[in-house]
């Protein structure tokens, strides 16, 4: 019976802490952001485009997230490696 009481007390304490943290973070999200003089307006900055009329921004590395993190090599570097390999083969064929 003692183990059950300790377990339930621990569970209740964890639930109270989660509720308290949730209340603190929700009140922080309701605050109005401070606008400093000369600071950029977030709604204007979010809607800036490059003038081409396209609303999408294409970044070069977005198609290779693992290469961007450095986990795998990038496929763009294979072109340079292939060119070096061809040069090496050409040097071997020369008398």
HUVEN-V143914 format. One line per field, one symbol per residue. ss: DSSP state (h for helix, s for strand, l for the rest). phi: phi as a letter, one per 20 degrees, with the letter a starting at -180 (. if undefined). A space follows every 50 residues. Layout:
ss = ???
phi = ???
This chain:
ss = lhhhhhhhhhhhhhhhhhhhhhhhhhhhhllllllllllllhhhhhllll lllllllllhhhhlhhhhhlllllllhhhhhhhhhhhhhhhhhll
phi = .ffffffffffffffffffffffffffffeffffdefnffefffffdfce neneeddddfefecffffenfcfffffffffffffffffffffff
